[in-house]
């Protein structure tokens, strides 16, 4: 039985939407949406703030 295809490399949870990590993250395999967005904010802090600045 092969059941590892849809596991997140970081949290080991099941993946509903599969995301491919950037090479610079040093992550093998696929990420779930939660870990992906977490990594994004880790590696690109402030990037989203500029767009989201509403007050
Ligand atoms: Zn995950």
mmCIF file of the protein (N, C-alpha, C, O) and its ligand, coordinates in Angstrom:
data_MODEL
# 
_entry.id   MODEL 
# 
loop_
_entity.id 
_entity.type 
_entity.pdbx_number_of_molecules 
1 polymer     1 
2 non-polymer 1 
# 
_entity_poly.entity_id                      1 
_entity_poly.type                           'polypeptide(L)' 
_entity_poly.nstd_linkage                   no 
_entity_poly.nstd_monomer                   no 
_entity_poly.pdbx_seq_one_letter_code       
;(UNK)(UNK)(UNK)(UNK)(UNK)(UNK)(UNK)(UNK)(UNK)(UNK)(UNK)(UNK)(UNK)(UNK)(UNK)(UNK)
(UNK)(UNK)(UNK)(UNK)(UNK)(UNK)(UNK)(UNK)(UNK)(UNK)(UNK)(UNK)(UNK)(UNK)(UNK)(UNK)
(UNK)(UNK)(UNK)(UNK)(UNK)(UNK)(UNK)(UNK)(UNK)(UNK)(UNK)(UNK)(UNK)(UNK)(UNK)(UNK)
(UNK)(UNK)(UNK)(UNK)(UNK)(UNK)(UNK)
;
_entity_poly.pdbx_seq_one_letter_code_can   XXXXXXXXXXXXXXXXXXXXXXXXXXXXXXXXXXXXXXXXXXXXXXXXXXXXXXX 
_entity_poly.pdbx_strand_id                 A 
# 
loop_
_entity_poly_seq.entity_id 
_entity_poly_seq.num 
_entity_poly_seq.mon_id 
_entity_poly_seq.hetero 
1 1  UNK n 
1 2  UNK n 
1 3  UNK n 
1 4  UNK n 
1 5  UNK n 
1 6  UNK n 
1 7  UNK n 
1 8  UNK n 
1 9  UNK n 
1 10 UNK n 
1 11 UNK n 
1 12 UNK n 
1 13 UNK n 
1 14 UNK n 
1 15 UNK n 
1 16 UNK n 
1 17 UNK n 
1 18 UNK n 
1 19 UNK n 
1 20 UNK n 
1 21 UNK n 
1 22 UNK n 
1 23 UNK n 
1 24 UNK n 
1 25 UNK n 
1 26 UNK n 
1 27 UNK n 
1 28 UNK n 
1 29 UNK n 
1 30 UNK n 
1 31 UNK n 
1 32 UNK n 
1 33 UNK n 
1 34 UNK n 
1 35 UNK n 
1 36 UNK n 
1 37 UNK n 
1 38 UNK n 
1 39 UNK n 
1 40 UNK n 
1 41 UNK n 
1 42 UNK n 
1 43 UNK n 
1 44 UNK n 
1 45 UNK n 
1 46 UNK n 
1 47 UNK n 
1 48 UNK n 
1 49 UNK n 
1 50 UNK n 
1 51 UNK n 
1 52 UNK n 
1 53 UNK n 
1 54 UNK n 
1 55 UNK n 
# 
loop_
_struct_asym.id 
_struct_asym.entity_id 
A 1 
B 2 
# 
loop_
_chem_comp.id 
_chem_comp.type 
_chem_comp.mon_nstd_flag 
UNK 'L-peptide linking' . 
ZN  non-polymer         . 
# 
_pdbx_entity_nonpoly.entity_id   2 
_pdbx_entity_nonpoly.name        ? 
_pdbx_entity_nonpoly.comp_id     ZN 
# 
_pdbx_nonpoly_scheme.asym_id         B 
_pdbx_nonpoly_scheme.entity_id       2 
_pdbx_nonpoly_scheme.mon_id          ZN 
_pdbx_nonpoly_scheme.ndb_seq_num     1 
_pdbx_nonpoly_scheme.pdb_seq_num     101 
_pdbx_nonpoly_scheme.auth_seq_num    101 
_pdbx_nonpoly_scheme.pdb_mon_id      ZN 
_pdbx_nonpoly_scheme.auth_mon_id     ZN 
_pdbx_nonpoly_scheme.pdb_strand_id   A 
_pdbx_nonpoly_scheme.pdb_ins_code    . 
# 
loop_
_atom_site.group_PDB 
_atom_site.id 
_atom_site.type_symbol 
_atom_site.label_atom_id 
_atom_site.label_alt_id 
_atom_site.label_comp_id 
_atom_site.label_asym_id 
_atom_site.label_entity_id 
_atom_site.label_seq_id 
_atom_site.pdbx_PDB_ins_code 
_atom_site.Cartn_x 
_atom_site.Cartn_y 
_atom_site.Cartn_z 
_atom_site.occupancy 
_atom_site.B_iso_or_equiv 
_atom_site.pdbx_formal_charge 
_atom_site.auth_seq_id 
_atom_site.auth_comp_id 
_atom_site.auth_asym_id 
_atom_site.auth_atom_id 
_atom_site.pdbx_PDB_model_num 
ATOM   1   N  N  . UNK A 1 1  ? 0.835  -1.209 0.000  1.00 0.00 ? 1   UNK A N  1 
ATOM   2   C  CA . UNK A 1 1  ? 0.000  0.000  0.000  1.00 0.00 ? 1   UNK A CA 1 
ATOM   3   C  C  . UNK A 1 1  ? 0.868  1.257  0.000  1.00 0.00 ? 1   UNK A C  1 
ATOM   4   O  O  . UNK A 1 1  ? 1.770  1.395  0.826  1.00 0.00 ? 1   UNK A O  1 
ATOM   5   N  N  . UNK A 1 2  ? 0.600  2.143  -0.901 1.00 0.00 ? 2   UNK A N  1 
ATOM   6   C  CA . UNK A 1 2  ? 1.301  3.422  -0.921 1.00 0.00 ? 2   UNK A CA 1 
ATOM   7   C  C  . UNK A 1 2  ? 0.332  4.510  -0.485 1.00 0.00 ? 2   UNK A C  1 
ATOM   8   O  O  . UNK A 1 2  ? -0.659 4.790  -1.160 1.00 0.00 ? 2   UNK A O  1 
ATOM   9   N  N  . UNK A 1 3  ? 0.635  5.108  0.639  1.00 0.00 ? 3   UNK A N  1 
ATOM   10  C  CA . UNK A 1 3  ? -0.274 6.155  1.107  1.00 0.00 ? 3   UNK A CA 1 
ATOM   11  C  C  . UNK A 1 3  ? 0.477  7.401  1.573  1.00 0.00 ? 3   UNK A C  1 
ATOM   12  O  O  . UNK A 1 3  ? -0.010 8.159  2.413  1.00 0.00 ? 3   UNK A O  1 
ATOM   13  N  N  . UNK A 1 4  ? 1.651  7.595  1.023  1.00 0.00 ? 4   UNK A N  1 
ATOM   14  C  CA . UNK A 1 4  ? 2.454  8.744  1.431  1.00 0.00 ? 4   UNK A CA 1 
ATOM   15  C  C  . UNK A 1 4  ? 2.365  9.897  0.447  1.00 0.00 ? 4   UNK A C  1 
ATOM   16  O  O  . UNK A 1 4  ? 2.910  10.972 0.695  1.00 0.00 ? 4   UNK A O  1 
ATOM   17  N  N  . UNK A 1 5  ? 1.690  9.682  -0.654 1.00 0.00 ? 5   UNK A N  1 
ATOM   18  C  CA . UNK A 1 5  ? 1.705  10.675 -1.736 1.00 0.00 ? 5   UNK A CA 1 
ATOM   19  C  C  . UNK A 1 5  ? 1.095  11.998 -1.302 1.00 0.00 ? 5   UNK A C  1 
ATOM   20  O  O  . UNK A 1 5  ? 1.548  13.061 -1.726 1.00 0.00 ? 5   UNK A O  1 
ATOM   21  N  N  . UNK A 1 6  ? 0.082  11.941 -0.469 1.00 0.00 ? 6   UNK A N  1 
ATOM   22  C  CA . UNK A 1 6  ? -0.611 13.168 -0.121 1.00 0.00 ? 6   UNK A CA 1 
ATOM   23  C  C  . UNK A 1 6  ? -0.329 13.637 1.300  1.00 0.00 ? 6   UNK A C  1 
ATOM   24  O  O  . UNK A 1 6  ? -1.176 14.238 1.960  1.00 0.00 ? 6   UNK A O  1 
ATOM   25  N  N  . UNK A 1 7  ? 0.902  13.339 1.754  1.00 0.00 ? 7   UNK A N  1 
ATOM   26  C  CA . UNK A 1 7  ? 1.282  13.811 3.083  1.00 0.00 ? 7   UNK A CA 1 
ATOM   27  C  C  . UNK A 1 7  ? 2.134  15.066 2.968  1.00 0.00 ? 7   UNK A C  1 
ATOM   28  O  O  . UNK A 1 7  ? 2.996  15.178 2.097  1.00 0.00 ? 7   UNK A O  1 
ATOM   29  N  N  . UNK A 1 8  ? 1.878  15.991 3.854  1.00 0.00 ? 8   UNK A N  1 
ATOM   30  C  CA . UNK A 1 8  ? 2.679  17.200 3.895  1.00 0.00 ? 8   UNK A CA 1 
ATOM   31  C  C  . UNK A 1 8  ? 4.056  16.896 4.480  1.00 0.00 ? 8   UNK A C  1 
ATOM   32  O  O  . UNK A 1 8  ? 4.177  16.160 5.459  1.00 0.00 ? 8   UNK A O  1 
ATOM   33  N  N  . UNK A 1 9  ? 5.089  17.468 3.871  1.00 0.00 ? 9   UNK A N  1 
ATOM   34  C  CA . UNK A 1 9  ? 6.452  17.195 4.312  1.00 0.00 ? 9   UNK A CA 1 
ATOM   35  C  C  . UNK A 1 9  ? 6.761  17.825 5.661  1.00 0.00 ? 9   UNK A C  1 
ATOM   36  O  O  . UNK A 1 9  ? 7.656  17.363 6.369  1.00 0.00 ? 9   UNK A O  1 
ATOM   37  N  N  . UNK A 1 10 ? 6.048  18.852 6.015  1.00 0.00 ? 10  UNK A N  1 
ATOM   38  C  CA . UNK A 1 10 ? 6.335  19.554 7.249  1.00 0.00 ? 10  UNK A CA 1 
ATOM   39  C  C  . UNK A 1 10 ? 5.496  19.055 8.426  1.00 0.00 ? 10  UNK A C  1 
ATOM   40  O  O  . UNK A 1 10 ? 6.042  18.663 9.457  1.00 0.00 ? 10  UNK A O  1 
ATOM   41  N  N  . UNK A 1 11 ? 4.199  19.068 8.276  1.00 0.00 ? 11  UNK A N  1 
ATOM   42  C  CA . UNK A 1 11 ? 3.341  18.708 9.400  1.00 0.00 ? 11  UNK A CA 1 
ATOM   43  C  C  . UNK A 1 11 ? 2.860  17.258 9.305  1.00 0.00 ? 11  UNK A C  1 
ATOM   44  O  O  . UNK A 1 11 ? 2.227  16.734 10.221 1.00 0.00 ? 11  UNK A O  1 
ATOM   45  N  N  . UNK A 1 12 ? 3.176  16.629 8.177  1.00 0.00 ? 12  UNK A N  1 
ATOM   46  C  CA . UNK A 1 12 ? 2.817  15.227 7.992  1.00 0.00 ? 12  UNK A CA 1 
ATOM   47  C  C  . UNK A 1 12 ? 1.316  14.995 7.919  1.00 0.00 ? 12  UNK A C  1 
ATOM   48  O  O  . UNK A 1 12 ? 0.848  13.859 7.982  1.00 0.00 ? 12  UNK A O  1 
ATOM   49  N  N  . UNK A 1 13 ? 0.581  16.063 7.787  1.00 0.00 ? 13  UNK A N  1 
ATOM   50  C  CA . UNK A 1 13 ? -0.866 15.935 7.662  1.00 0.00 ? 13  UNK A CA 1 
ATOM   51  C  C  . UNK A 1 13 ? -1.256 15.655 6.228  1.00 0.00 ? 13  UNK A C  1 
ATOM   52  O  O  . UNK A 1 13 ? -0.435 15.763 5.317  1.00 0.00 ? 13  UNK A O  1 
ATOM   53  N  N  . UNK A 1 14 ? -2.488 15.301 6.036  1.00 0.00 ? 14  UNK A N  1 
ATOM   54  C  CA . UNK A 1 14 ? -2.962 15.044 4.686  1.00 0.00 ? 14  UNK A CA 1 
ATOM   55  C  C  . UNK A 1 14 ? -3.145 16.364 3.934  1.00 0.00 ? 14  UNK A C  1 
ATOM   56  O  O  . UNK A 1 14 ? -3.453 17.397 4.529  1.00 0.00 ? 14  UNK A O  1 
ATOM   57  N  N  . UNK A 1 15 ? -2.954 16.306 2.642  1.00 0.00 ? 15  UNK A N  1 
ATOM   58  C  CA . UNK A 1 15 ? -2.992 17.507 1.817  1.00 0.00 ? 15  UNK A CA 1 
ATOM   59  C  C  . UNK A 1 15 ? -4.270 17.535 1.004  1.00 0.00 ? 15  UNK A C  1 
ATOM   60  O  O  . UNK A 1 15 ? -4.599 16.581 0.299  1.00 0.00 ? 15  UNK A O  1 
ATOM   61  N  N  . UNK A 1 16 ? -4.986 18.648 1.115  1.00 0.00 ? 16  UNK A N  1 
ATOM   62  C  CA . UNK A 1 16 ? -6.140 18.810 0.239  1.00 0.00 ? 16  UNK A CA 1 
ATOM   63  C  C  . UNK A 1 16 ? -5.717 19.516 -1.048 1.00 0.00 ? 16  UNK A C  1 
ATOM   64  O  O  . UNK A 1 16 ? -6.069 19.104 -2.153 1.00 0.00 ? 16  UNK A O  1 
ATOM   65  N  N  . UNK A 1 17 ? -4.948 20.598 -0.869 1.00 0.00 ? 17  UNK A N  1 
ATOM   66  C  CA . UNK A 1 17 ? -4.341 21.237 -2.035 1.00 0.00 ? 17  UNK A CA 1 
ATOM   67  C  C  . UNK A 1 17 ? -2.830 21.118 -1.918 1.00 0.00 ? 17  UNK A C  1 
ATOM   68  O  O  . UNK A 1 17 ? -2.247 21.533 -0.917 1.00 0.00 ? 17  UNK A O  1 
ATOM   69  N  N  . UNK A 1 18 ? -2.208 20.565 -2.920 1.00 0.00 ? 18  UNK A N  1 
ATOM   70  C  CA . UNK A 1 18 ? -0.778 20.326 -2.862 1.00 0.00 ? 18  UNK A CA 1 
ATOM   71  C  C  . UNK A 1 18 ? -0.001 21.540 -3.352 1.00 0.00 ? 18  UNK A C  1 
ATOM   72  O  O  . UNK A 1 18 ? -0.300 22.100 -4.406 1.00 0.00 ? 18  UNK A O  1 
ATOM   73  N  N  . UNK A 1 19 ? 0.996  21.939 -2.576 1.00 0.00 ? 19  UNK A N  1 
ATOM   74  C  CA . UNK A 1 19 ? 1.827  23.068 -2.969 1.00 0.00 ? 19  UNK A CA 1 
ATOM   75  C  C  . UNK A 1 19 ? 3.271  22.622 -3.085 1.00 0.00 ? 19  UNK A C  1 
ATOM   76  O  O  . UNK A 1 19 ? 3.760  21.819 -2.291 1.00 0.00 ? 19  UNK A O  1 
ATOM   77  N  N  . UNK A 1 20 ? 3.947  23.161 -4.098 1.00 0.00 ? 20  UNK A N  1 
ATOM   78  C  CA . UNK A 1 20 ? 5.362  22.855 -4.265 1.00 0.00 ? 20  UNK A CA 1 
ATOM   79  C  C  . UNK A 1 20 ? 6.196  23.930 -3.586 1.00 0.00 ? 20  UNK A C  1 
ATOM   80  O  O  . UNK A 1 20 ? 6.063  25.114 -3.898 1.00 0.00 ? 20  UNK A O  1 
ATOM   81  N  N  . UNK A 1 21 ? 7.061  23.522 -2.655 1.00 0.00 ? 21  UNK A N  1 
ATOM   82  C  CA . UNK A 1 21 ? 7.898  24.494 -1.958 1.00 0.00 ? 21  UNK A CA 1 
ATOM   83  C  C  . UNK A 1 21 ? 8.968  25.068 -2.879 1.00 0.00 ? 21  UNK A C  1 
ATOM   84  O  O  . UNK A 1 21 ? 9.387  24.417 -3.836 1.00 0.00 ? 21  UNK A O  1 
ATOM   85  N  N  . UNK A 1 22 ? 9.399  26.267 -2.590 1.00 0.00 ? 22  UNK A N  1 
ATOM   86  C  CA . UNK A 1 22 ? 10.502 26.875 -3.321 1.00 0.00 ? 22  UNK A CA 1 
ATOM   87  C  C  . UNK A 1 22 ? 11.794 26.118 -3.026 1.00 0.00 ? 22  UNK A C  1 
ATOM   88  O  O  . UNK A 1 22 ? 11.953 25.543 -1.949 1.00 0.00 ? 22  UNK A O  1 
ATOM   89  N  N  . UNK A 1 23 ? 12.708 26.123 -3.985 1.00 0.00 ? 23  UNK A N  1 
ATOM   90  C  CA . UNK A 1 23 ? 13.983 25.444 -3.787 1.00 0.00 ? 23  UNK A CA 1 
ATOM   91  C  C  . UNK A 1 23 ? 14.742 26.016 -2.603 1.00 0.00 ? 23  UNK A C  1 
ATOM   92  O  O  . UNK A 1 23 ? 15.400 25.283 -1.865 1.00 0.00 ? 23  UNK A O  1 
ATOM   93  N  N  . UNK A 1 24 ? 14.649 27.318 -2.426 1.00 0.00 ? 24  UNK A N  1 
ATOM   94  C  CA . UNK A 1 24 ? 15.415 27.989 -1.378 1.00 0.00 ? 24  UNK A CA 1 
ATOM   95  C  C  . UNK A 1 24 ? 14.930 27.616 0.022  1.00 0.00 ? 24  UNK A C  1 
ATOM   96  O  O  . UNK A 1 24 ? 15.622 27.878 1.006  1.00 0.00 ? 24  UNK A O  1 
ATOM   97  N  N  . UNK A 1 25 ? 13.763 27.017 0.116  1.00 0.00 ? 25  UNK A N  1 
ATOM   98  C  CA . UNK A 1 25 ? 13.242 26.629 1.412  1.00 0.00 ? 25  UNK A CA 1 
ATOM   99  C  C  . UNK A 1 25 ? 13.902 25.363 1.919  1.00 0.00 ? 25  UNK A C  1 
ATOM   100 O  O  . UNK A 1 25 ? 13.856 25.068 3.113  1.00 0.00 ? 25  UNK A O  1 
ATOM   101 N  N  . UNK A 1 26 ? 14.522 24.608 1.005  1.00 0.00 ? 26  UNK A N  1 
ATOM   102 C  CA . UNK A 1 26 ? 15.172 23.365 1.395  1.00 0.00 ? 26  UNK A CA 1 
ATOM   103 C  C  . UNK A 1 26 ? 14.191 22.306 1.859  1.00 0.00 ? 26  UNK A C  1 
ATOM   104 O  O  . UNK A 1 26 ? 14.532 21.467 2.693  1.00 0.00 ? 26  UNK A O  1 
ATOM   105 N  N  . UNK A 1 27 ? 12.986 22.334 1.333  1.00 0.00 ? 27  UNK A N  1 
ATOM   106 C  CA . UNK A 1 27 ? 11.961 21.371 1.710  1.00 0.00 ? 27  UNK A CA 1 
ATOM   107 C  C  . UNK A 1 27 ? 11.748 20.370 0.581  1.00 0.00 ? 27  UNK A C  1 
ATOM   108 O  O  . UNK A 1 27 ? 11.557 20.740 -0.577 1.00 0.00 ? 27  UNK A O  1 
ATOM   109 N  N  . UNK A 1 28 ? 11.785 19.108 0.945  1.00 0.00 ? 28  UNK A N  1 
ATOM   110 C  CA . UNK A 1 28 ? 11.518 18.080 -0.054 1.00 0.00 ? 28  UNK A CA 1 
ATOM   111 C  C  . UNK A 1 28 ? 10.049 17.698 -0.022 1.00 0.00 ? 28  UNK A C  1 
ATOM   112 O  O  . UNK A 1 28 ? 9.404  17.717 1.026  1.00 0.00 ? 28  UNK A O  1 
ATOM   113 N  N  . UNK A 1 29 ? 9.543  17.356 -1.174 1.00 0.00 ? 29  UNK A N  1 
ATOM   114 C  CA . UNK A 1 29 ? 8.166  16.894 -1.239 1.00 0.00 ? 29  UNK A CA 1 
ATOM   115 C  C  . UNK A 1 29 ? 7.179  18.035 -1.332 1.00 0.00 ? 29  UNK A C  1 
ATOM   116 O  O  . UNK A 1 29 ? 7.531  19.143 -1.737 1.00 0.00 ? 29  UNK A O  1 
ATOM   117 N  N  . UNK A 1 30 ? 5.961  17.766 -0.962 1.00 0.00 ? 30  UNK A N  1 
ATOM   118 C  CA . UNK A 1 30 ? 4.889  18.737 -1.123 1.00 0.00 ? 30  UNK A CA 1 
ATOM   119 C  C  . UNK A 1 30 ? 4.441  19.288 0.220  1.00 0.00 ? 30  UNK A C  1 
ATOM   120 O  O  . UNK A 1 30 ? 4.688  18.691 1.268  1.00 0.00 ? 30  UNK A O  1 
ATOM   121 N  N  . UNK A 1 31 ? 3.783  20.427 0.170  1.00 0.00 ? 31  UNK A N  1 
ATOM   122 C  CA . UNK A 1 31 ? 3.283  21.064 1.381  1.00 0.00 ? 31  UNK A CA 1 
ATOM   123 C  C  . UNK A 1 31 ? 1.773  21.233 1.313  1.00 0.00 ? 31  UNK A C  1 
ATOM   124 O  O  . UNK A 1 31 ? 1.188  21.372 0.238  1.00 0.00 ? 31  UNK A O  1 
ATOM   125 N  N  . UNK A 1 32 ? 1.164  21.217 2.482  1.00 0.00 ? 32  UNK A N  1 
ATOM   126 C  CA . UNK A 1 32 ? -0.244 21.574 2.546  1.00 0.00 ? 32  UNK A CA 1 
ATOM   127 C  C  . UNK A 1 32 ? -0.358 23.100 2.510  1.00 0.00 ? 32  UNK A C  1 
ATOM   128 O  O  . UNK A 1 32 ? 0.639  23.805 2.664  1.00 0.00 ? 32  UNK A O  1 
ATOM   129 N  N  . UNK A 1 33 ? -1.553 23.596 2.312  1.00 0.00 ? 33  UNK A N  1 
ATOM   130 C  CA . UNK A 1 33 ? -1.735 25.039 2.165  1.00 0.00 ? 33  UNK A CA 1 
ATOM   131 C  C  . UNK A 1 33 ? -1.316 25.780 3.431  1.00 0.00 ? 33  UNK A C  1 
ATOM   132 O  O  . UNK A 1 33 ? -0.803 26.897 3.362  1.00 0.00 ? 33  UNK A O  1 
ATOM   133 N  N  . UNK A 1 34 ? -1.535 25.153 4.589  1.00 0.00 ? 34  UNK A N  1 
ATOM   134 C  CA . UNK A 1 34 ? -1.211 25.785 5.858  1.00 0.00 ? 34  UNK A CA 1 
ATOM   135 C  C  . UNK A 1 34 ? 0.288  26.015 5.984  1.00 0.00 ? 34  UNK A C  1 
ATOM   136 O  O  . UNK A 1 34 ? 0.732  27.119 6.299  1.00 0.00 ? 34  UNK A O  1 
ATOM   137 N  N  . UNK A 1 35 ? 1.058  24.968 5.735  1.00 0.00 ? 35  UNK A N  1 
ATOM   138 C  CA . UNK A 1 35 ? 2.512  25.074 5.846  1.00 0.00 ? 35  UNK A CA 1 
ATOM   139 C  C  . UNK A 1 35 ? 3.092  25.956 4.748  1.00 0.00 ? 35  UNK A C  1 
ATOM   140 O  O  . UNK A 1 35 ? 4.089  26.648 4.951  1.00 0.00 ? 35  UNK A O  1 
ATOM   141 N  N  . UNK A 1 36 ? 2.464  25.922 3.603  1.00 0.00 ? 36  UNK A N  1 
ATOM   142 C  CA . UNK A 1 36 ? 2.952  26.730 2.498  1.00 0.00 ? 36  UNK A CA 1 
ATOM   143 C  C  . UNK A 1 36 ? 2.844  28.212 2.826  1.00 0.00 ? 36  UNK A C  1 
ATOM   144 O  O  . UNK A 1 36 ? 3.800  28.965 2.642  1.00 0.00 ? 36  UNK A O  1 
ATOM   145 N  N  . UNK A 1 37 ? 1.704  28.620 3.301  1.00 0.00 ? 37  UNK A N  1 
ATOM   146 C  CA . UNK A 1 37 ? 1.530  30.034 3.616  1.00 0.00 ? 37  UNK A CA 1 
ATOM   147 C  C  . UNK A 1 37 ? 2.371  30.438 4.812  1.00 0.00 ? 37  UNK A C  1 
ATOM   148 O  O  . UNK A 1 37 ? 2.790  31.589 4.932  1.00 0.00 ? 37  UNK A O  1 
ATOM   149 N  N  . UNK A 1 38 ? 2.615  29.468 5.704  1.00 0.00 ? 38  UNK A N  1 
ATOM   150 C  CA . UNK A 1 38 ? 3.480  29.738 6.841  1.00 0.00 ? 38  UNK A CA 1 
ATOM   151 C  C  . UNK A 1 38 ? 4.905  30.001 6.360  1.00 0.00 ? 38  UNK A C  1 
ATOM   152 O  O  . UNK A 1 38 ? 5.567  30.932 6.819  1.00 0.00 ? 38  UNK A O  1 
ATOM   153 N  N  . UNK A 1 39 ? 5.359  29.178 5.444  1.00 0.00 ? 39  UNK A N  1 
ATOM   154 C  CA . UNK A 1 39 ? 6.689  29.340 4.879  1.00 0.00 ? 39  UNK A CA 1 
ATOM   155 C  C  . UNK A 1 39 ? 6.808  30.643 4.119  1.00 0.00 ? 39  UNK A C  1 
ATOM   156 O  O  . UNK A 1 39 ? 7.821  31.337 4.200  1.00 0.00 ? 39  UNK A O  1 
ATOM   157 N  N  . UNK A 1 40 ? 5.769  30.962 3.385  1.00 0.00 ? 40  UNK A N  1 
ATOM   158 C  CA . UNK A 1 40 ? 5.758  32.211 2.625  1.00 0.00 ? 40  UNK A CA 1 
ATOM   159 C  C  . UNK A 1 40 ? 5.979  33.397 3.564  1.00 0.00 ? 40  UNK A C  1 
ATOM   160 O  O  . UNK A 1 40 ? 6.799  34.272 3.286  1.00 0.00 ? 40  UNK A O  1 
ATOM   161 N  N  . UNK A 1 41 ? 5.250  33.421 4.664  1.00 0.00 ? 41  UNK A N  1 
ATOM   162 C  CA . UNK A 1 41 ? 5.369  34.561 5.571  1.00 0.00 ? 41  UNK A CA 1 
ATOM   163 C  C  . UNK A 1 41 ? 6.696  34.541 6.319  1.00 0.00 ? 41  UNK A C  1 
ATOM   164 O  O  . UNK A 1 41 ? 7.183  35.582 6.759  1.00 0.00 ? 41  UNK A O  1 
ATOM   165 N  N  . UNK A 1 42 ? 7.285  33.336 6.464  1.00 0.00 ? 42  UNK A N  1 
ATOM   166 C  CA . UNK A 1 42 ? 8.606  33.254 7.082  1.00 0.00 ? 42  UNK A CA 1 
ATOM   167 C  C  . UNK A 1 42 ? 9.677  33.838 6.172  1.00 0.00 ? 42  UNK A C  1 
ATOM   168 O  O  . UNK A 1 42 ? 10.571 34.557 6.619  1.00 0.00 ? 42  UNK A O  1 
ATOM   169 N  N  . UNK A 1 43 ? 9.571  33.522 4.922  1.00 0.00 ? 43  UNK A N  1 
ATOM   170 C  CA . UNK A 1 43 ? 10.623 33.888 3.980  1.00 0.00 ? 43  UNK A CA 1 
ATOM   171 C  C  . UNK A 1 43 ? 10.410 35.257 3.365  1.00 0.00 ? 43  UNK A C  1 
ATOM   172 O  O  . UNK A 1 43 ? 11.354 35.910 2.922  1.00 0.00 ? 43  UNK A O  1 
ATOM   173 N  N  . UNK A 1 44 ? 9.162  35.678 3.345  1.00 0.00 ? 44  UNK A N  1 
ATOM   174 C  CA . UNK A 1 44 ? 8.896  36.977 2.767  1.00 0.00 ? 44  UNK A CA 1 
ATOM   175 C  C  . UNK A 1 44 ? 8.076  37.830 3.734  1.00 0.00 ? 44  UNK A C  1 
ATOM   176 O  O  . UNK A 1 44 ? 6.941  38.203 3.437  1.00 0.00 ? 44  UNK A O  1 
ATOM   177 N  N  . UNK A 1 45 ? 8.660  38.134 4.890  1.00 0.00 ? 45  UNK A N  1 
ATOM   178 C  CA . UNK A 1 45 ? 7.934  38.952 5.869  1.00 0.00 ? 45  UNK A CA 1 
ATOM   179 C  C  . UNK A 1 45 ? 7.755  40.366 5.339  1.00 0.00 ? 45  UNK A C  1 
ATOM   180 O  O  . UNK A 1 45 ? 8.678  40.954 4.776  1.00 0.00 ? 45  UNK A O  1 
ATOM   181 N  N  . UNK A 1 46 ? 6.589  40.887 5.520  1.00 0.00 ? 46  UNK A N  1 
ATOM   182 C  CA . UNK A 1 46 ? 6.349  42.258 5.118  1.00 0.00 ? 46  UNK A CA 1 
ATOM   183 C  C  . UNK A 1 46 ? 5.785  42.378 3.716  1.00 0.00 ? 46  UNK A C  1 
ATOM   184 O  O  . UNK A 1 46 ? 5.175  43.390 3.370  1.00 0.00 ? 46  UNK A O  1 
ATOM   185 N  N  . UNK A 1 47 ? 5.986  41.358 2.917  1.00 0.00 ? 47  UNK A N  1 
ATOM   186 C  CA . UNK A 1 47 ? 5.531  41.423 1.540  1.00 0.00 ? 47  UNK A CA 1 
ATOM   187 C  C  . UNK A 1 47 ? 4.030  41.621 1.466  1.00 0.00 ? 47  UNK A C  1 
ATOM   188 O  O  . UNK A 1 47 ? 3.515  42.374 0.639  1.00 0.00 ? 47  UNK A O  1 
ATOM   189 N  N  . UNK A 1 48 ? 3.340  40.912 2.366  1.00 0.00 ? 48  UNK A N  1 
ATOM   190 C  CA . UNK A 1 48 ? 1.888  40.991 2.324  1.00 0.00 ? 48  UNK A CA 1 
ATOM   191 C  C  . UNK A 1 48 ? 1.367  42.227 3.046  1.00 0.00 ? 48  UNK A C  1 
ATOM   192 O  O  . UNK A 1 48 ? 0.265  42.704 2.777  1.00 0.00 ? 48  UNK A O  1 
ATOM   193 N  N  . UNK A 1 49 ? 2.185  42.737 3.975  1.00 0.00 ? 49  UNK A N  1 
ATOM   194 C  CA . UNK A 1 49 ? 1.744  43.876 4.756  1.00 0.00 ? 49  UNK A CA 1 
ATOM   195 C  C  . UNK A 1 49 ? 1.508  45.103 3.876  1.00 0.00 ? 49  UNK A C  1 
ATOM   196 O  O  . UNK A 1 49 ? 0.586  45.886 4.099  1.00 0.00 ? 49  UNK A O  1 
ATOM   197 N  N  . UNK A 1 50 ? 2.365  45.243 2.876  1.00 0.00 ? 50  UNK A N  1 
ATOM   198 C  CA . UNK A 1 50 ? 2.268  46.416 2.028  1.00 0.00 ? 50  UNK A CA 1 
ATOM   199 C  C  . UNK A 1 50 ? 0.934  46.441 1.295  1.00 0.00 ? 50  UNK A C  1 
ATOM   200 O  O  . UNK A 1 50 ? 0.330  47.495 1.099  1.00 0.00 ? 50  UNK A O  1 
ATOM   201 N  N  . UNK A 1 51 ? 0.497  45.266 0.899  1.00 0.00 ? 51  UNK A N  1 
ATOM   202 C  CA . UNK A 1 51 ? -0.750 45.185 0.166  1.00 0.00 ? 51  UNK A CA 1 
ATOM   203 C  C  . UNK A 1 51 ? -1.941 45.330 1.112  1.00 0.00 ? 51  UNK A C  1 
ATOM   204 O  O  . UNK A 1 51 ? -2.994 45.856 0.753  1.00 0.00 ? 51  UNK A O  1 
ATOM   205 N  N  . UNK A 1 52 ? -1.727 44.838 2.342  1.00 0.00 ? 52  UNK A N  1 
ATOM   206 C  CA . UNK A 1 52 ? -2.829 44.727 3.277  1.00 0.00 ? 52  UNK A CA 1 
ATOM   207 C  C  . UNK A 1 52 ? -3.006 45.953 4.162  1.00 0.00 ? 52  UNK A C  1 
ATOM   208 O  O  . UNK A 1 52 ? -3.880 45.984 5.028  1.00 0.00 ? 52  UNK A O  1 
ATOM   209 N  N  . UNK A 1 53 ? -2.196 46.932 3.945  1.00 0.00 ? 53  UNK A N  1 
ATOM   210 C  CA . UNK A 1 53 ? -2.193 48.070 4.835  1.00 0.00 ? 53  UNK A CA 1 
ATOM   211 C  C  . UNK A 1 53 ? -3.477 48.882 4.651  1.00 0.00 ? 53  UNK A C  1 
ATOM   212 O  O  . UNK A 1 53 ? -3.616 49.643 3.693  1.00 0.00 ? 53  UNK A O  1 
ATOM   213 N  N  . UNK A 1 54 ? -4.399 48.705 5.578  1.00 0.00 ? 54  UNK A N  1 
ATOM   214 C  CA . UNK A 1 54 ? -5.689 49.377 5.400  1.00 0.00 ? 54  UNK A CA 1 
ATOM   215 C  C  . UNK A 1 54 ? -5.940 50.420 6.470  1.00 0.00 ? 54  UNK A C  1 
ATOM   216 O  O  . UNK A 1 54 ? -6.832 51.255 6.323  1.00 0.00 ? 54  UNK A O  1 
ATOM   217 N  N  . UNK A 1 55 ? -5.163 50.385 7.549  1.00 0.00 ? 55  UNK A N  1 
ATOM   218 C  CA . UNK A 1 55 ? -5.329 51.419 8.564  1.00 0.00 ? 55  UNK A CA 1 
ATOM   219 C  C  . UNK A 1 55 ? -3.975 51.968 8.951  1.00 0.00 ? 55  UNK A C  1 
ATOM   220 O  O  . UNK A 1 55 ? -3.888 52.857 9.799  1.00 0.00 ? 55  UNK A O  1 
HETATM 221 ZN ZN . ZN  B 2 .  ? 1.552  20.903 6.426  1.00 0.00 ? 101 ZN  A ZN 1 
# 
